[in-house]
């Protein structure tokens, strides 16, 4: 029997980081409205800092 494997999604790194931030807020690990330190977050995610752009609505 083959184990249940979740399909991979083709997402950009910025989308992946954004999704993870949403997950952290939803789980309570980050508080809604909490100030975030961009340098610390980038280091935690293992990514470099980059331009920030808002997502289209």
Number of C-alpha atoms within 10 A of each C-alpha: 3 4 5 6 6 6 6 6 7 8 9 9 10 14 12 13 16 13 12 13 15 14 13 14 15 12 10 10 10 15 12 11 7 8 8 10 8 12 11 11 15 14 11 9 10 9 13 10 12 9 5 7 7 5 7 4 3
